[in-house]
Amino acid sequence: MYKFKKINSRITAYLLVPVALLLLIMGWGGYLLASDHLQNLWAEAATLQLQRAAHQVDMRFDEPKALINLFAEASGKPGAWLTHKIILDQLRSQDGVVRADVSLSEGYLQEAGAASEMRGRMGQASAAPGRMERLSEMAIRRRGGIQVASPVFDTDESRKTVSLTSEFLDENDKPVGRLEVVMEWSHLIQAVQAEGVWRTGRAILADNQGRILARNPSASMESLNETADPLELKTLEALKAKESGTLIYSEDPLQFSGFYKLREAPWTLVLIAPGEEVLAPILKSRNYYIAGATLEFFIILLLIRMVTTKTVASIKEVSDAAKKVSRGDYSPHLETKYRDEMGTLVRDFNTMVVQLEERARLKTSINLAMEVQQNLLPQDSVKFQGLDIAGTSVYCDETGGDYYDFIHFDSMGEQCMAVALGDVSDHGIPSALFMTTARALIRCRASLGGGPAAIVEDVNRLLCRDTQQSGAFMTLFYLELDAGKNKLTWVRAGHDPALLYDPASGAFEELGGKGLAVGVRCQWGYEENHSTAWGPGKIILLATDGIWEARNPRREQFGKERFRESIRRSAHLGPEGIIQAVLDDLTAFRQDAAIEDDITLVVIKDES
């Protein structure tokens, strides 16, 4: 093969012929890629639109369903009759709620001595308060989930309505009644009609069997089974099998469809769009591309010799400057002489040098932030009134959102100490800042005294003010130990339960309880949980999900059972030894897989 001595000749010979072929291949390949990309973009956009519209409807079901669940949970508790009345009043005051009634079953009425009365409604004169009070005093539970009926025309209300029904059973699984909430159909469908998806293409709201509840544009067809459109039939089959998805009908005419099932009702949103609408940008630019490619072929031939000489010189200048940057010298700043690709390269090089220098400074700052955050965590294990306490945090980034602390103030008493462990949503610098704020609030509030529930409630209320826009939150486990009384008091704010392990019996006990993560709802009330099962030799473990959700190269999770087995094997060691044994087992399980989430573990052992 002939070897050219100059880059000008080599570029001319090697580019002239290949450019024509390359332009042809790129044109066809670009069309296919752009077409596929536009299809994917439409699928993503359609799914997001459908999901958002479905969420709007789900949100209108959330509050009534939550109150129905609260109705069942309140039964059998002191003041349940008044609580039930308040819940019903709140249900009736909800936007879009037509009525909310409790119906007593025939069997329950007979047992209550009212065989002649087949139905009673709370809050009405026909329902005897004594029987309703008895229902409220009973420990009842819901039968299955809350049923959402298809919209029907309610002759009593002269409008189309949807019913939410929940049946209640007593302790013997006998039906005692049901709670029915009737909502306006127009109130629910407005949430969809207000979204852009309802005004794009053909939009359909159908139940999971294909019965059409609403559509735009309107049509007389009542079910997708009646359609002659093959894409609608394929969509019907798909929505019966999956929660969401998109389909393509490649025959003439080309069409696309997407569907998304609602979470709170047995309904599905469907969107169908014509192919020419989805692919309009690429079809319009195809002819322009052919003309431009032909012109470009001839222009390239003329420009090759003009550009190559200057390009070679500019490349050498960039190369020399890059060598200086590689040695840590960020002073080179190249003069931009051209406005072509070479000029872009020089400008990008100058921008890169500035960004590399900024990145170096940022790396230094991040390292400093990591050092500061690590110093906020307890540096040593603690020995307190016969208790041996140790903890550790391993972050997957330089900074993280996991947090633990050992807290003791004079206001808590000489025999009491608190241990807090939290896990901020996400990880990295934003989570680290949230963790730092939460630590300061917890310590400040704990110093003022009060029980764990009061402390967590005040911290939650303060954090909510900072998270209204960001949506960040933190799961928290706050444990107070009274060494004098061998008593444990804790609040579980959305975090995994702590574990109480007895080496003598080899049994684990979960320190559970109800509670929402802090930073979610300002006025949430947290409950305190108590235990006196604490004693010499026993071990308490507080951990974040980064331990049992760690994965190996086969994507298997470490799991809680492996975690418990690791504790059993190392229970004879001190807290620091137990922590190290768990970390060693975790490392051996992960092999060379990266840490995907922050890992935090606190071990408390009674050595008295």
Summary of the structure (lengths in Angstrom):
residues: 608
radius of gyration: 33.6
end to end distance: 87.4
largest distance: 110.7
contacts: 1883
relative contact order: 0.07
helix: 46%
strand: 24%
